[in-house]
Amino acid sequence: MRISLRPLIIGALVIIAVLGMIICFELGAMAARPNDYEEQYGGESCNIAVIPLVGEITSSDAGTYSEGDFEDIEMVSADQVIKKLHDAEDDSSIKGVLIRIDSSGGGPTASEMITNTLKRLSIPTVALIREGGASGGYLVATGADTIIASVFSDVGSIGITMSYLENSKKNAKEGLQFVQLSSGKYKDTYNPDKPFTADERVLAERDLAIWKQAFVGQVAANRGMSVEQVEKLADGSTLPGELALQAGLVDSIGDQDSARTWFAKSLGVPEEEVVFCE
């Protein structure tokens, strides 16, 4: 009994042809579809993702909150910023990231999360400090390939704060008494309705020293500076853009057009081919 392979071969060729047609159709559709950024910006072709970092950096969802007599404070979510960074890297049409910073800081862990993500991106990155990049906002900037700052910006504030308003004396005047019911001596530390004890201060200053050392070490590593250089600047103060440049905290003074020039040189293209997605 002889089995003919001809029908099998013909069937296989038909399947291959159909698959080829499907693949070609999908590739054509993909080419015809605008990328995520083109869709977001009304079909305009752009190649530099612009990611704003405005307000207090937090690990929770973005929004606003009120603090005492102050106006609502804007918050920016680290998770949302990180997602935007990954989305930009995954989009083949995006050739770089500009992170625009107007932030006086926020949560140290949230700031570190963004910094590390920025450092690991495979595309060129610029941090543009406009009004200010201080504390955690500055830490984020150090994750970029280069930092550009406005001459009028506030830069730095390298350090950690745990300061808070204690209400114990005010409560006593109003006839209120704090009743401590906790499982440990230090469980109610930083409760504003009780006095801050000497023992609690020792613990707080221990933690502050550890976190400050970590902050200084990360800035030194990210900026290619010595720990001693950064330590001299880590008194919690901010510097105007020009002094920050002299201290090595930023790479240049400028604006978004300066960033365009940097991207053009980094990518090896004319400046007119650098188009920000905004």
Backbone torsions as a table, in degrees:
resi	resn	phi	psi	omega
1	MET	NA	126.4	-177.7
2	ARG	-109.0	129.6	179.4
3	ILE	-100.7	126.4	179.4
4	SER	-85.8	132.7	178.9
5	LEU	-90.5	-6.6	-174.3
6	ARG	-60.0	-45.8	178.7
7	PRO	-60.5	-37.8	179.5
8	LEU	-65.1	-42.5	-179.4
9	ILE	-64.0	-44.2	179.9
10	ILE	-62.1	-41.9	179.4
11	GLY	-62.8	-41.6	179.2
12	ALA	-63.7	-41.0	179.6
13	LEU	-64.9	-37.3	178.6
14	VAL	-64.0	-45.0	179.8
15	ILE	-61.5	-43.8	178.9
16	ILE	-61.2	-42.2	-179.4
17	ALA	-63.2	-43.7	179.8
18	VAL	-63.7	-44.5	178.9
19	LEU	-61.2	-39.5	179.0
20	GLY	-62.4	-40.9	179.0
21	MET	-64.6	-40.5	179.2
22	ILE	-63.9	-44.5	-179.3
23	ILE	-62.9	-44.6	179.7
24	CYS	-62.3	-39.2	179.6
25	PHE	-63.6	-45.0	-178.9
26	GLU	-65.1	-42.0	178.6
27	LEU	-63.1	-40.1	178.1
28	GLY	-65.4	-39.2	179.1
29	ALA	-66.5	-40.3	178.7
30	MET	-63.4	-40.5	180.0
31	ALA	-66.5	-33.7	-178.3
32	ALA	-76.6	-27.4	-177.8
33	ARG	-77.2	138.8	173.7
34	PRO	-70.2	152.9	176.8
35	ASN	-72.0	173.1	-176.4
36	ASP	-55.3	-39.5	-177.3
37	TYR	-73.1	-35.5	176.3
38	GLU	-64.2	-39.7	177.7
39	GLU	-64.7	-41.3	-177.3
40	GLN	-67.5	-34.0	-176.3
41	TYR	-108.1	36.7	170.7
42	GLY	68.5	31.2	176.6
43	GLY	85.3	-1.7	179.2
44	GLU	-72.0	134.1	179.3
45	SER	-76.9	126.5	179.3
46	CYS	-144.3	158.1	-175.7
47	ASN	-136.4	1.7	176.2
48	ILE	-121.9	113.1	178.8
49	ALA	-71.4	131.3	177.3
50	VAL	-107.4	117.6	-176.9
51	ILE	-119.4	113.6	-179.3
52	PRO	-79.0	142.5	172.5
53	LEU	-124.7	90.3	-172.0
54	VAL	-121.6	124.5	176.2
55	GLY	101.4	-164.0	-177.8
56	GLU	-81.6	130.4	-175.9
57	ILE	-82.6	128.8	-176.8
58	THR	-140.0	157.4	176.1
59	SER	-82.9	-16.1	-178.3
60	SER	-87.9	-175.4	179.8
61	ASP	-65.0	150.4	179.0
62	ALA	-71.1	161.3	179.3
63	GLY	163.1	-149.3	176.5
64	THR	-136.7	157.0	173.2
65	TYR	-146.3	158.2	-179.8
66	SER	-103.1	141.6	-179.5
67	GLU	-130.1	105.0	179.0
68	GLY	60.8	-129.1	-178.6
69	ASP	-90.1	3.4	-176.8
70	PHE	-82.0	160.9	176.0
71	GLU	-70.5	169.3	178.7
72	ASP	-56.4	137.0	-179.1
73	ILE	-104.0	127.4	-179.5
74	GLU	-75.4	142.3	-179.4
75	MET	-122.8	148.3	178.1
76	VAL	-125.1	132.1	-176.7
77	SER	-84.3	126.9	177.6
78	ALA	-61.3	-39.9	-179.1
79	ASP	-61.8	-40.3	-179.7
80	GLN	-68.5	-40.8	178.4
81	VAL	-64.0	-43.3	-179.8
82	ILE	-62.7	-40.6	177.5
83	LYS	-61.2	-42.3	179.1
84	LYS	-64.1	-37.7	178.3
85	LEU	-64.2	-44.4	179.0
86	HIS	-67.2	-39.2	178.5
87	ASP	-61.1	-40.9	179.1
88	ALA	-64.4	-43.3	-179.4
89	GLU	-65.1	-34.8	-176.8
90	ASP	-79.1	-13.7	-178.8
91	ASP	-89.9	114.4	-174.4
92	SER	-63.5	-20.0	-179.4
93	SER	-82.8	-13.6	-178.5
94	ILE	-91.9	123.9	-174.7
95	LYS	-106.2	-6.2	-179.3
96	GLY	-169.7	168.8	-179.7
97	VAL	-129.5	130.4	171.6
98	LEU	-110.1	115.5	176.3
99	ILE	-102.1	116.1	-176.2
100	ARG	-94.9	118.9	-170.2
101	ILE	-108.8	123.6	169.4
102	ASP	-135.9	75.1	-172.7
103	SER	-147.6	137.0	176.3
104	SER	-96.5	10.9	174.0
105	GLY	116.7	-151.9	-177.1
106	GLY	153.5	-142.0	-178.7
107	GLY	-67.6	130.6	-178.8
108	PRO	-63.9	-39.0	179.3
109	THR	-67.7	-43.3	178.6
110	ALA	-61.3	-41.2	179.1
111	SER	-64.9	-42.1	179.3
112	GLU	-63.8	-38.4	179.0
113	MET	-58.4	-45.5	179.8
114	ILE	-67.7	-43.2	-179.9
115	THR	-55.7	-49.7	-177.1
116	ASN	-65.8	-37.5	177.2
117	THR	-64.3	-43.5	179.5
118	LEU	-60.7	-41.8	-179.3
119	LYS	-63.4	-32.2	-173.8
120	ARG	-89.2	-3.8	-179.9
121	LEU	-63.5	146.4	-178.0
122	SER	-91.9	-0.1	179.8
123	ILE	-114.6	157.2	-178.3
124	PRO	-60.2	143.8	-177.8
125	THR	-133.1	142.4	175.9
126	VAL	-128.4	134.1	170.4
127	ALA	-102.5	121.4	178.1
128	LEU	-108.7	109.9	178.0
129	ILE	-90.3	118.8	-177.5
130	ARG	-99.0	-95.2	178.9
131	GLU	-64.3	-44.3	-178.5
132	GLY	-169.4	146.5	172.1
133	GLY	-134.7	92.0	-172.9
134	ALA	-123.3	152.1	177.4
135	SER	52.2	-120.9	179.9
136	GLY	-61.7	-30.7	176.2
137	GLY	-63.8	-37.3	177.0
138	TYR	-73.1	-39.0	178.1
139	LEU	-55.8	-42.9	177.7
140	VAL	-59.4	-44.5	-178.7
141	ALA	-58.0	-34.3	-177.5
142	THR	-68.0	-13.4	177.9
143	GLY	-79.3	-12.9	-178.6
144	ALA	-82.4	162.9	178.8
145	ASP	-66.7	-32.4	177.7
146	THR	-149.2	151.8	179.7
147	ILE	-118.8	124.0	175.0
148	ILE	-113.0	134.8	-177.9
149	ALA	-130.6	145.3	172.7
150	SER	-66.2	147.0	177.6
151	VAL	-63.3	-23.0	-179.1
152	PHE	-95.3	6.5	-175.3
153	SER	-79.3	161.8	169.8
154	ASP	-106.4	126.1	-173.6
155	VAL	-129.8	138.8	171.8
156	GLY	117.6	-113.3	-174.1
157	SER	52.6	49.1	-178.8
158	ILE	-75.6	113.6	-178.1
159	GLY	159.7	-179.3	-176.5
160	ILE	-128.2	140.1	174.0
161	THR	-126.4	142.4	173.7
162	MET	-128.9	18.1	-175.9
163	SER	-63.3	148.1	177.8
164	TYR	-155.2	167.7	-178.7
165	LEU	-93.2	122.6	179.5
166	GLU	-92.2	132.6	-174.7
167	ASN	-106.9	6.6	-170.0
168	SER	-61.4	-42.2	-179.2
169	LYS	-69.4	-39.5	177.0
170	LYS	-62.8	-41.6	178.5
171	ASN	-62.4	-40.2	-179.8
172	ALA	-62.6	-40.3	178.4
173	LYS	-63.9	-31.7	-178.5
174	GLU	-90.3	5.1	177.1
175	GLY	80.8	18.6	179.5
176	LEU	-98.8	138.0	-179.0
177	GLN	-123.6	130.9	178.0
178	PHE	-79.5	126.0	177.9
179	VAL	-108.6	113.9	-176.2
180	GLN	-86.2	119.3	175.3
181	LEU	-133.9	87.9	-177.0
182	SER	-141.0	160.9	-173.5
183	SER	-81.2	-10.3	-178.6
184	GLY	-149.5	161.0	-175.7
185	LYS	-57.9	-35.4	-173.4
186	TYR	-105.4	7.0	-174.7
187	LYS	-63.8	-30.1	-179.0
188	ASP	-98.5	15.7	177.2
189	THR	-58.2	139.2	-179.0
190	TYR	75.3	6.7	172.0
191	ASN	-71.0	119.3	-173.8
192	PRO	-69.9	-9.2	-178.0
193	ASP	-93.9	6.6	176.7
194	LYS	-131.7	154.3	177.3
195	PRO	-62.7	147.9	178.0
196	PHE	-88.9	116.9	-173.7
197	THR	-83.1	164.6	178.6
198	ALA	-63.7	-38.5	179.1
199	ASP	-64.8	-39.6	178.9
200	GLU	-65.9	-36.4	178.3
201	ARG	-63.8	-38.6	178.1
202	VAL	-59.7	-44.7	179.5
203	LEU	-64.8	-44.0	-178.3
204	ALA	-62.4	-44.4	-179.2
205	GLU	-68.3	-31.1	173.8
206	ARG	-61.5	-48.3	-178.1
207	ASP	-66.0	-41.5	179.4
208	LEU	-58.7	-41.7	-179.2
209	ALA	-64.1	-40.9	179.8
210	ILE	-65.3	-46.8	-177.6
211	TRP	-68.6	-37.0	177.6
212	LYS	-63.8	-42.5	179.1
213	GLN	-60.1	-40.0	178.5
214	ALA	-65.7	-41.8	179.1
215	PHE	-61.3	-49.6	-179.9
216	VAL	-60.3	-43.2	-179.1
217	GLY	-63.4	-39.6	179.8
218	GLN	-69.3	-41.2	177.5
219	VAL	-62.5	-44.0	-179.7
220	ALA	-60.1	-46.0	-178.7
221	ALA	-66.1	-43.6	-176.9
222	ASN	-70.7	-30.4	-176.4
223	ARG	-98.6	-2.1	-178.8
224	GLY	67.6	33.4	179.3
225	MET	-110.9	164.3	175.6
226	SER	-81.7	155.7	177.2
227	VAL	-59.6	-36.5	-179.6
228	GLU	-64.5	-39.9	178.0
229	GLN	-61.8	-46.0	-177.9
230	VAL	-70.9	-36.4	-179.5
231	GLU	-59.0	-36.4	179.3
232	LYS	-65.8	-24.9	-178.6
233	LEU	-95.2	-7.5	-171.0
234	ALA	-91.6	55.6	176.7
235	ASP	-103.3	8.1	178.9
236	GLY	89.3	-6.8	-178.2
237	SER	-84.2	160.6	173.9
238	THR	-105.5	159.8	179.2
239	LEU	-122.2	142.5	170.6
240	PRO	-60.7	156.2	-175.8
241	GLY	-48.1	-45.2	-177.1
242	GLU	-64.3	-42.1	178.1
243	LEU	-69.9	-33.5	176.4
244	ALA	-63.4	-36.6	176.5
245	LEU	-64.5	-46.0	179.8
246	GLN	-63.2	-32.1	-178.6
247	ALA	-83.0	-8.4	179.7
248	GLY	87.6	9.8	179.9
249	LEU	-78.8	-24.1	175.9
250	VAL	-130.8	166.5	-176.3
251	ASP	-99.4	-25.4	-179.5
252	SER	-162.6	161.9	174.6
253	ILE	-101.3	132.2	-179.9
254	GLY	174.5	-159.8	-177.0
255	ASP	-139.7	-160.4	-176.2
256	GLN	-67.9	-30.6	175.6
257	ASP	-65.9	-33.7	175.2
258	SER	-63.5	-38.7	177.0
259	ALA	-64.4	-38.2	177.8
260	ARG	-59.6	-44.0	178.9
261	THR	-61.7	-42.6	-179.9
262	TRP	-63.0	-46.1	180.0
263	PHE	-61.6	-41.2	-179.7
264	ALA	-59.0	-44.6	179.0
265	LYS	-67.5	-41.5	-178.2
266	SER	-65.5	-39.4	-177.5
267	LEU	-89.4	-11.6	-179.4
268	GLY	70.0	39.8	-179.5
269	VAL	-130.7	161.0	175.0
270	PRO	-64.2	152.6	-177.9
271	GLU	-60.3	-32.3	-178.3
272	GLU	-68.6	-15.0	177.9
273	GLU	-89.0	-3.7	175.0
274	VAL	-91.0	110.4	-175.4
275	VAL	-122.3	121.0	-178.7
276	PHE	-80.5	139.5	177.3
277	CYS	-87.1	93.5	-178.7
278	GLU	-152.5	NA	NA
